Amino acid sequence: MLFIQRTADALATFDMIQDVVRGLGSRARLQVIEGGDHSFRVRGKRRPDEEIGKELGELAASFIQEVVA
């Protein structure tokens, strides 16, 4: 399982997600978006949604390739 979590998400706190991932053990991996909010936007960085989506897609694709290989 891949969890892509933001450190500035007011709706799902980073500590809460860390606890969930820890509880799942080796079956789970946490990918951190430092400073990201609930929409994966990072304060001070103006990026189009398409760019953010592409980055998230690349993270997920990399994880899938690693798991399937």
N, CA, C and O atoms as a printed pandas DataFrame, in Angstrom:
     atom_number atom_name residue_name chain_id  residue_number  x_coord  y_coord  z_coord
0              1         N          MET        A               1    0.839   -1.175    0.000
1              2        CA          MET        A               1    0.000    0.000    0.000
2              3         C          MET        A               1    0.882    1.235    0.000
3              4         O          MET        A               1    1.881    1.315    0.715
4              5         N          LEU        A               2    0.490    2.173   -0.807
5              6        CA          LEU        A               2    1.210    3.444   -0.881
6              7         C          LEU        A               2    0.329    4.538   -0.314
7              8         O          LEU        A               2   -0.819    4.703   -0.726
8              9         N          PHE        A               3    0.867    5.274    0.622
9             10        CA          PHE        A               3    0.202    6.444    1.183
10            11         C          PHE        A               3    1.009    7.660    0.772
11            12         O          PHE        A               3    2.190    7.767    1.102
12            13         N          ILE        A               4    0.378    8.575    0.055
13            14        CA          ILE        A               4    1.021    9.837   -0.309
14            15         C          ILE        A               4    0.382   10.883    0.585
15            16         O          ILE        A               4   -0.789   11.225    0.422
16            17         N          GLN        A               5    1.156   11.383    1.524
17            18        CA          GLN        A               5    0.598   12.259    2.549
18            19         C          GLN        A               5    1.304   13.603    2.583
19            20         O          GLN        A               5    2.513   13.706    2.376
20            21         N          ARG        A               6    0.520   14.610    2.849
21            22        CA          ARG        A               6    1.016   15.971    2.973
22            23         C          ARG        A               6    1.293   16.283    4.438
23            24         O          ARG        A               6    0.597   15.780    5.320
24            25         N          THR        A               7    2.292   17.100    4.702
25            26        CA          THR        A               7    2.613   17.427    6.096
26            27         C          THR        A               7    1.777   18.579    6.634
27            28         O          THR        A               7    1.768   18.811    7.843
28            29         N          ALA        A               8    1.075   19.305    5.770
29            30        CA          ALA        A               8    0.257   20.441    6.210
30            31         C          ALA        A               8   -1.222   20.207    5.914
31            32         O          ALA        A               8   -1.951   21.159    5.635
32            33         N          ASP        A               9   -1.668   18.964    5.970
33            34        CA          ASP        A               9   -3.057   18.616    5.692
34            35         C          ASP        A               9   -3.865   18.754    6.971
35            36         O          ASP        A               9   -3.645   18.020    7.935
36            37         N          ALA        A              10   -4.796   19.693    6.980
37            38        CA          ALA        A              10   -5.603   19.930    8.178
38            39         C          ALA        A              10   -6.669   18.849    8.386
39            40         O          ALA        A              10   -7.171   18.696    9.499
40            41         N          LEU        A              11   -7.020   18.109    7.352
41            42        CA          LEU        A              11   -8.081   17.111    7.460
42            43         C          LEU        A              11   -7.579   15.726    7.846
43            44         O          LEU        A              11   -8.299   14.963    8.490
44            45         N          ALA        A              12   -6.368   15.398    7.465
45            46        CA          ALA        A              12   -5.765   14.102    7.830
46            47         C          ALA        A              12   -4.349   14.413    8.288
47            48         O          ALA        A              12   -3.434   14.543    7.475
48            49         N          THR        A              13   -4.184   14.529    9.579
49            50        CA          THR        A              13   -2.896   14.971   10.102
50            51         C          THR        A              13   -1.789   13.978    9.778
51            52         O          THR        A              13   -2.015   12.773    9.667
52            53         N          PHE        A              14   -0.601   14.516    9.633
53            54        CA          PHE        A              14    0.557   13.702    9.286
54            55         C          PHE        A              14    0.817   12.650   10.363
55            56         O          PHE        A              14    1.135   11.505   10.043
56            57         N          ASP        A              15    0.687   13.024   11.617
57            58        CA          ASP        A              15    0.897   12.065   12.709
58            59         C          ASP        A              15   -0.070   10.889   12.616
59            60         O          ASP        A              15    0.315    9.743   12.849
60            61         N          MET        A              16   -1.319   11.174   12.276
61            62        CA          MET        A              16   -2.327   10.120   12.160
62            63         C          MET        A              16   -1.947    9.135   11.056
63            64         O          MET        A              16   -2.019    7.923   11.258
64            65         N          ILE        A              17   -1.547    9.640    9.904
65            66        CA          ILE        A              17   -1.174    8.767    8.789
66            67         C          ILE        A              17    0.084    7.972    9.133
67            68         O          ILE        A              17    0.178    6.791    8.799
68            69         N          GLN        A              18    1.046    8.605    9.793
69            70        CA          GLN        A              18    2.260    7.887   10.211
70            71         C          GLN        A              18    1.893    6.701   11.098
71            72         O          GLN        A              18    2.455    5.617   10.945
72            73         N          ASP        A              19    0.967    6.895   12.011
73            74        CA          ASP        A              19    0.545    5.813   12.904
74            75         C          ASP        A              19   -0.099    4.675   12.121
75            76         O          ASP        A              19    0.158    3.504   12.403
76            77         N          VAL        A              20   -0.931    5.009   11.141
77            78        CA          VAL        A              20   -1.583    3.990   10.318
78            79         C          VAL        A              20   -0.538    3.181    9.553
79            80         O          VAL        A              20   -0.588    1.951    9.534
80            81         N          VAL        A              21    0.400    3.873    8.929
81            82        CA          VAL        A              21    1.435    3.200    8.141
82            83         C          VAL        A              21    2.305    2.327    9.043
83            84         O          VAL        A              21    2.645    1.200    8.682
84            85         N          ARG        A              22    2.657    2.840   10.196
85            86        CA          ARG        A              22    3.443    2.042   11.141
86            87         C          ARG        A              22    2.694    0.771   11.541
87            88         O          ARG        A              22    3.289   -0.301   11.646
88            89         N          GLY        A              23    1.393    0.900   11.763
89            90        CA          GLY        A              23    0.577   -0.243   12.154
90            91         C          GLY        A              23    0.474   -1.303   11.068
91            92         O          GLY        A              23    0.286   -2.482   11.367
92            93         N          LEU        A              24    0.594   -0.896    9.818
93            94        CA          LEU        A              24    0.524   -1.842    8.705
94            95         C          LEU        A              24    1.866   -2.527    8.442
95            96         O          LEU        A              24    1.927   -3.536    7.739
96            97         N          GLY        A              25    2.916   -1.985    8.997
97            98        CA          GLY        A              25    4.239   -2.596    8.868
98            99         C          GLY        A              25    4.777   -2.558    7.453
99           100         O          GLY        A              25    4.613   -1.566    6.744
100          101         N          SER        A              26    5.418   -3.636    7.045
101          102        CA          SER        A              26    6.117   -3.683    5.758
102          103         C          SER        A              26    5.157   -3.674    4.568
103          104         O          SER        A              26    5.591   -3.521    3.426
104          105         N          ARG        A              27    3.873   -3.834    4.823
105          106        CA          ARG        A              27    2.898   -3.812    3.719
106          107         C          ARG        A              27    2.616   -2.405    3.221
107          108         O          ARG        A              27    1.981   -2.233    2.180
108          109         N          ALA        A              28    3.080   -1.397    3.950
109          110        CA          ALA        A              28    2.734   -0.018    3.611
110          111         C          ALA        A              28    3.983    0.844    3.475
111          112         O          ALA        A              28    5.002    0.617    4.128
112          113         N          ARG        A              29    3.867    1.834    2.610
113          114        CA          ARG        A              29    4.950    2.800    2.425
114          115         C          ARG        A              29    4.350    4.200    2.454
115          116         O          ARG        A              29    3.259    4.432    1.933
116          117         N          LEU        A              30    5.068    5.117    3.063
117          118        CA          LEU        A              30    4.632    6.499    3.171
118          119         C          LEU        A              30    5.510    7.384    2.310
119          120         O          LEU        A              30    6.725    7.438    2.499
120          121         N          GLN        A              31    4.899    8.073    1.370
121          122        CA          GLN        A              31    5.595    9.060    0.540
122          123         C          GLN        A              31    5.142   10.435    1.024
123          124         O          GLN        A              31    3.948   10.736    1.013
124          125         N          VAL        A              32    6.081   11.257    1.441
125          126        CA          VAL        A              32    5.773   12.540    2.068
126          127         C          VAL        A              32    5.870   13.681    1.063
127          128         O          VAL        A              32    6.837   13.779    0.308
128          129         N          ILE        A              33    4.852   14.545    1.065
129          130        CA          ILE        A              33    4.882   15.790    0.317
130          131         C          ILE        A              33    5.058   16.892    1.350
131          132         O          ILE        A              33    4.089   17.341    1.961
132          133         N          GLU        A              34    6.281   17.317    1.539
133          134        CA          GLU        A              34    6.623   18.298    2.573
134          135         C          GLU        A              34    5.903   19.621    2.316
135          136         O          GLU        A              34    6.032   20.217    1.247
136          137         N          GLY        A              35    5.143   20.069    3.319
137          138        CA          GLY        A              35    4.444   21.340    3.237
138          139         C          GLY        A              35    3.151   21.305    2.454
139          140         O          GLY        A              35    2.460   22.321    2.367
140          141         N          GLY        A              36    2.803   20.159    1.878
141          142        CA          GLY        A              36    1.593   20.079    1.068
142          143         C          GLY        A              36    0.330   20.124    1.903
143          144         O          GLY        A              36    0.287   19.601    3.017
144          145         N          ASP        A              37   -0.711   20.763    1.348
145          146        CA          ASP        A              37   -1.998   20.799    2.030
146          147         C          ASP        A              37   -2.890   19.660    1.519
147          148         O          ASP        A              37   -2.414   18.752    0.838
148          149         N          HIS        A              38   -4.174   19.714    1.850
149          150        CA          HIS        A              38   -5.076   18.625    1.480
150          151         C          HIS        A              38   -5.191   18.449   -0.034
151          152         O          HIS        A              38   -5.531   17.364   -0.507
152          153         N          SER        A              39   -4.912   19.499   -0.791
153          154        CA          SER        A              39   -4.960   19.441   -2.259
154          155         C          SER        A              39   -3.577   19.242   -2.865
155          156         O          SER        A              39   -3.398   19.384   -4.075
156          157         N          PHE        A              40   -2.601   18.912   -2.027
157          158        CA          PHE        A              40   -1.217   18.695   -2.442
158          159         C          PHE        A              40   -0.531   19.980   -2.912
159          160         O          PHE        A              40    0.522   19.922   -3.546
160          161         N          ARG        A              41   -1.108   21.110   -2.613
161          162        CA          ARG        A              41   -0.450   22.384   -2.941
162          163         C          ARG        A              41    0.511   22.726   -1.819
163          164         O          ARG        A              41    0.205   22.540   -0.642
164          165         N          VAL        A              42    1.676   23.229   -2.198
165          166        CA          VAL        A              42    2.695   23.610   -1.228
166          167         C          VAL        A              42    2.713   25.128   -1.153
167          168         O          VAL        A              42    2.863   25.813   -2.165
168          169         N          ARG        A              43    2.559   25.637    0.049
169          170        CA          ARG        A              43    2.534   27.093    0.250
170          171         C          ARG        A              43    3.788   27.734   -0.329
171          172         O          ARG        A              43    4.904   27.270   -0.097
172          173         N          GLY        A              44    3.584   28.813   -1.090
173          174        CA          GLY        A              44    4.705   29.531   -1.686
174          175         C          GLY        A              44    5.108   29.040   -3.058
175          176         O          GLY        A              44    5.888   29.697   -3.747
176          177         N          LYS        A              45    4.583   27.886   -3.469
177          178        CA          LYS        A              45    4.874   27.347   -4.802
178          179         C          LYS        A              45    3.606   27.392   -5.625
179          180         O          LYS        A              45    2.612   26.754   -5.278
180          181         N          ARG        A              46    3.631   28.131   -6.697
181          182        CA          ARG        A              46    2.467   28.205   -7.586
182          183         C          ARG        A              46    2.675   27.220   -8.723
183          184         O          ARG        A              46    3.483   27.441   -9.625
184          185         N          ARG        A              47    1.927   26.127   -8.656
185          186        CA          ARG        A              47    2.036   25.100   -9.698
186          187         C          ARG        A              47    0.643   24.738  -10.179
187          188         O          ARG        A              47   -0.290   24.645   -9.383
188          189         N          PRO        A              48    0.503   24.533  -11.479
189          190        CA          PRO        A              48   -0.811   24.124  -11.999
190          191         C          PRO        A              48   -1.197   22.740  -11.482
191          192         O          PRO        A              48   -0.341   21.905  -11.189
192          193         N          ASP        A              49   -2.502   22.521  -11.380
193          194        CA          ASP        A              49   -3.000   21.220  -10.916
194          195         C          ASP        A              49   -2.473   20.077  -11.769
195          196         O          ASP        A              49   -2.195   18.995  -11.252
196          197         N          GLU        A              50   -2.332   20.306  -13.068
197          198        CA          GLU        A              50   -1.834   19.259  -13.964
198          199         C          GLU        A              50   -0.415   18.832  -13.577
199          200         O          GLU        A              50   -0.079   17.649  -13.636
200          201         N          GLU        A              51    0.399   19.790  -13.187
201          202        CA          GLU        A              51    1.779   19.475  -12.782
202          203         C          GLU        A              51    1.784   18.679  -11.480
203          204         O          GLU        A              51    2.537   17.716  -11.335
204          205         N          ILE        A              52    0.948   19.084  -10.546
205          206        CA          ILE        A              52    0.846   18.358   -9.276
206          207         C          ILE        A              52    0.356   16.931   -9.536
207          208         O          ILE        A              52    0.893   15.972   -8.982
208          209         N          GLY        A              53   -0.665   16.801  -10.379
209          210        CA          GLY        A              53   -1.197   15.473  -10.709
210          211         C          GLY        A              53   -0.162   14.590  -11.380
211          212         O          GLY        A              53   -0.083   13.394  -11.100
212          213         N          LYS        A              54    0.635   15.180  -12.268
213          214        CA          LYS        A              54    1.677   14.411  -12.945
214          215         C          LYS        A              54    2.704   13.896  -11.937
215          216         O          LYS        A              54    3.128   12.742  -12.010
216          217         N          GLU        A              55    3.097   14.748  -11.005
217          218        CA          GLU        A              55    4.062   14.332   -9.980
218          219         C          GLU        A              55    3.499   13.192   -9.134
219          220         O          GLU        A              55    4.201   12.221   -8.852
220          221         N          LEU        A              56    2.241   13.307   -8.731
221          222        CA          LEU        A              56    1.616   12.249   -7.932
222          223         C          LEU        A              56    1.496   10.954   -8.728
223          224         O          LEU        A              56    1.716    9.865   -8.199
224          225         N          GLY        A              57    1.145   11.085  -10.001
225          226        CA          GLY        A              57    1.058    9.908  -10.869
226          227         C          GLY        A              57    2.399    9.211  -11.019
227          228         O          GLY        A              57    2.468    7.982  -11.030
228          229         N          GLU        A              58    3.466    9.995  -11.134
229          230        CA          GLU        A              58    4.811    9.417  -11.250
230          231         C          GLU        A              58    5.201    8.683   -9.975
231          232         O          GLU        A              58    5.824    7.623  -10.032
232          233         N          LEU        A              59    4.834    9.243   -8.821
233          234        CA          LEU        A              59    5.111    8.554   -7.555
234          235         C          LEU        A              59    4.383    7.212   -7.502
235          236         O          LEU        A              59    4.963    6.192   -7.128
236          237         N          ALA        A              60    3.104    7.228   -7.881
237          238        CA          ALA        A              60    2.313    5.996   -7.856
238          239         C          ALA        A              60    2.843    4.979   -8.867
239          240         O          ALA        A              60    2.942    3.792   -8.558
240          241         N          ALA        A              61    3.183    5.439  -10.071
241          242        CA          ALA        A              61    3.695    4.529  -11.105
242          243         C          ALA        A              61    5.007    3.896  -10.666
243          244         O          ALA        A              61    5.224    2.703  -10.882
244          245         N          SER        A              62    5.877    4.678  -10.056
245          246        CA          SER        A              62    7.154    4.154   -9.575
246          247         C          SER        A              62    6.927    3.075   -8.516
247          248         O          SER        A              62    7.589    2.037   -8.525
248          249         N          PHE        A              63    5.989    3.330   -7.606
249          250        CA          PHE        A              63    5.667    2.352   -6.577
250          251         C          PHE        A              63    5.137    1.061   -7.197
251          252         O          PHE        A              63    5.545   -0.030   -6.801
252          253         N          ILE        A              64    4.238    1.179   -8.159
253          254        CA          ILE        A              64    3.655    0.008   -8.816
254          255         C          ILE        A              64    4.734   -0.795   -9.544
255          256         O          ILE        A              64    4.763   -2.022   -9.452
256          257         N          GLN        A              65    5.608   -0.115  -10.258
257          258        CA          GLN        A              65    6.681   -0.801  -10.968
258          259         C          GLN        A              65    7.583   -1.558   -9.998
259          260         O          GLN        A              65    8.019   -2.671  -10.291
260          261         N          GLU        A              66    7.856   -0.967   -8.867
261          262        CA          GLU        A              66    8.714   -1.615   -7.870
262          263         C          GLU        A              66    8.027   -2.855   -7.289
263          264         O          GLU        A              66    8.670   -3.887   -7.096
264          265         N          VAL        A              67    6.749   -2.758   -7.017
265          266        CA          VAL        A              67    6.011   -3.862   -6.403
266          267         C          VAL        A              67    5.844   -5.016   -7.390
267          268         O          VAL        A              67    5.949   -6.181   -7.006
268          269         N          VAL        A              68    5.587   -4.698   -8.652
269          270        CA          VAL        A              68    5.332   -5.717   -9.666
270          271         C          VAL        A              68    6.629   -6.400  -10.100
271          272         O          VAL        A              68    6.617   -7.575  -10.467
272          273         N          ALA        A              69    7.734   -5.680  -10.063
273          274        CA          ALA        A              69    9.013   -6.225  -10.555
274          275         C          ALA        A              69    9.513   -7.380   -9.756
275          276         O          ALA        A              69   10.572   -7.929  -10.061
